[in-house]
């Protein structure tokens, strides 16, 4: 019998494609609530605070992002994620550094 290793929610988040699509006309700062990884095993509801770098010819890009975790869902277990405060802080920091934001 082959054992299939269970990947923890944190490990699963780390291997998923982490992209947020933001629609805004702001040129300096915006706040947005988004769900990322909707089609993945773990989906996350986030609140984002984004400092925008605006260039008239090139458009907008995220200069700095602060992530607030609002909740998550594990489609493998069909249940809401039950994370500790330490895990939530880790996810917020990880996403602040690794989330791709398309503005």
C-alpha positions as CSV (number, residue, x, y, z in Angstrom):
1,X,0.0,0.0,0.0
2,X,1.4,3.4,-1.0
3,X,1.0,6.2,1.5
4,X,0.2,9.6,0.0
5,X,1.7,12.4,2.1
6,X,-0.6,15.0,3.3
7,X,0.6,18.5,2.5
8,X,-0.2,21.0,5.3
9,X,-2.2,24.1,4.3
10,X,1.0,26.2,4.7
11,X,3.0,24.0,2.3
12,X,0.1,23.9,-0.2
13,X,-0.1,27.7,-0.2
14,X,3.6,27.9,-0.9
15,X,3.3,25.8,-4.1
16,X,0.2,27.5,-5.5
17,X,0.3,30.2,-8.1
18,X,-0.2,33.3,-6.0
19,X,-1.7,36.1,-8.2
20,X,-4.2,38.8,-7.3
21,X,-6.0,40.9,-10.0
22,X,-6.8,44.5,-8.9
23,X,-8.9,46.9,-10.9
24,X,-8.2,50.4,-9.8
25,X,-7.6,53.9,-11.2
26,X,-5.7,55.0,-8.1
27,X,-2.1,56.2,-8.7
28,X,-0.7,56.1,-5.1
29,X,-2.6,53.8,-2.8
30,X,-5.5,51.4,-2.8
31,X,-7.2,48.8,-0.6
32,X,-8.9,45.8,-1.9
33,X,-10.5,42.6,-0.7
34,X,-9.7,39.6,-2.9
35,X,-9.9,35.8,-3.1
36,X,-6.8,34.2,-4.5
37,X,-6.3,30.6,-5.7
38,X,-10.0,30.1,-6.3
39,X,-9.4,27.0,-8.5
40,X,-6.6,25.6,-6.3
41,X,-6.8,23.2,-3.3
42,X,-6.5,26.1,-0.8
43,X,-8.3,29.4,-1.5
44,X,-7.6,32.5,0.6
45,X,-9.7,35.6,1.3
46,X,-7.4,38.6,1.8
47,X,-7.5,42.3,2.4
48,X,-4.6,44.1,0.7
49,X,-3.1,47.5,1.3
50,X,-1.1,48.4,-1.8
51,X,1.3,51.3,-2.3
52,X,1.3,51.9,-6.0
53,X,4.2,52.9,-8.2
54,X,2.7,54.8,-11.1
55,X,4.5,55.7,-14.3
56,X,2.6,57.6,-17.0
57,X,4.1,55.5,-19.8
58,X,4.3,52.1,-18.1
59,X,1.2,52.1,-15.9
60,X,0.8,50.9,-12.3
61,X,2.7,48.3,-10.3
62,X,2.6,47.3,-6.6
63,X,5.5,49.0,-4.8
64,X,4.7,47.6,-1.4
65,X,1.9,45.4,-0.2
66,X,0.5,44.6,3.3
67,X,-1.6,41.5,3.5
68,X,-4.3,40.8,6.0
69,X,-5.7,37.2,6.2
70,X,-9.5,37.1,6.4
71,X,-10.1,33.4,5.9
72,X,-9.4,30.4,3.8
73,X,-11.0,27.2,2.5
74,X,-9.5,23.8,2.0
75,X,-11.3,22.1,-0.9
76,X,-9.5,18.8,-0.2
77,X,-11.3,18.6,3.2
78,X,-14.3,20.7,2.2
79,X,-13.9,22.9,5.2
80,X,-12.7,26.3,6.4
81,X,-9.0,26.5,7.3
82,X,-8.4,26.4,11.1
83,X,-5.1,28.2,11.5
84,X,-3.2,29.3,14.5
85,X,-2.2,33.0,15.0
86,X,1.4,32.0,14.3
87,X,0.4,30.4,11.0
88,X,-1.7,33.4,10.0
89,X,1.2,35.8,10.6
90,X,3.4,33.5,8.6
91,X,0.9,33.5,5.7
92,X,0.6,37.3,5.8
93,X,4.3,37.8,5.7
94,X,4.8,35.1,3.0
95,X,2.1,36.6,0.8
96,X,3.4,40.2,1.3
97,X,6.7,39.0,-0.1
98,X,5.5,36.5,-2.8
99,X,2.1,37.6,-4.0
100,X,2.0,38.8,-7.7
101,X,-0.3,41.7,-8.0
102,X,-1.6,42.7,-11.5
103,X,-3.0,46.2,-11.5
